[in-house]
Amino acid sequence: MGALGLGMGLGALSPTLGMAAPLGNFPVALGAGGGGGGGGGGGGGRSFGPTKEVCRNFQRGTCDRAECRFAHPNPNVSVVNGHVTLCMAFSKGNCQRENCKYYHDH
């Protein structure tokens, strides 16, 4: 499949937006679409930043690793398809949210 996914024809490209002009009443976007693969995407929950897989043993309450490479999120952190979205503000040292819904990777 091409960039459009369904084999639809392209309209004229917009030089400023990098998108195809609408074909009839259906706008056509170029680029990677949400086809359900990779990095925790797909389905209804879509992440827009870097993600980290949640520790399955942590989810069961049985992780005993001192330095686990997987996420151990607080209850307020949003988990989508077994992944958490990393807090970009925290990674830069300036997250001010009291109950941040993004994962603070320590």
N, C-alpha and C positions, 0 to 999 in steps of 0.2 A: 504494500500500500504506500501511497505517496504521502505528502505532508497533509493532505486533506482527509485521509483515512477512508473515504467512501467513494473515491474516484470521481468526484464532481469536478466540473470544469472551473477554471480560474477566471476571474474578472481581471480588470486592469489593476496593476499594483500601485498602491499609494506610496510615493517616494518618502513621505515623512513618517508614516506609521508602520510600514513594513507589512501591511495587511492588504488582502485583495479587496477590491471594491465589491459592493453587494451584487449578487446575482439575483435579480428579481427581488423578492422580499427576504432572501436568506443571505446574511453576510457570511463570508467565508474567511476564516482566520488561518494564517500560515504559522508554521512552527510546530513544536511538540504539543500534542494534545493529551488530554487526560484519558489514556487508554486503559488504565488500571494497573500498569506495571511499575515496579521500582520504587524505592524510597518511602514506602508507606502511603503512596497515593492510590487513587482508584476509589471507586464507590462514592458515597456521599461525603466522606471526610477527606478534605484535601489540605495538605500542609504547604506552606509557602516559604519555608526556611529549611535549614539543615535539620535532619532528624536523627534519632538514636533509637535502637531497638530496646524494648523493655525486657528486663531479665525475667525469664519464665519461672525460674526458681524463686525469685522475689515475689512474683505474683502468687505463687503457691505458699509463700511464707517459709521457704526452705533454703534460701541462698545463704551460704556460710563463707563465701569468698571475702577475704580481707580487701582485695583490690579487684572488684568485679568490673569488667569492661562494658557491661550493659547498664541501662538506666534503672534506677530505683526511685521512681517518682513519688512525690507527696500526693495525698488524695486530691488536692486542688488542681493538679497538673492534668491537662487534657491528653488522653491516650486514644489514638486512632489507629486501628489495624495493627496493634502491638508495637507502635512507635510513638515517641514523644517529639514535639518540635522544640528545638533548643532556643533558649532566650538569647537573642542577639544583644540586648541591652546588658544582660549579665556577663556575657562574654567580653564586653567592652568595659566592664566594671561599673556600670551605672544604672542597674535596674532598681527603680524606686517603688515598684508595685508591692503592696503588702501581701497579697495572695496571688502571685503571678501564675497564670495558667500555662506558662511555658516552662520547660525543664531547665534548671540551673545545674549544669554539668560541673561537678566539683573536681 
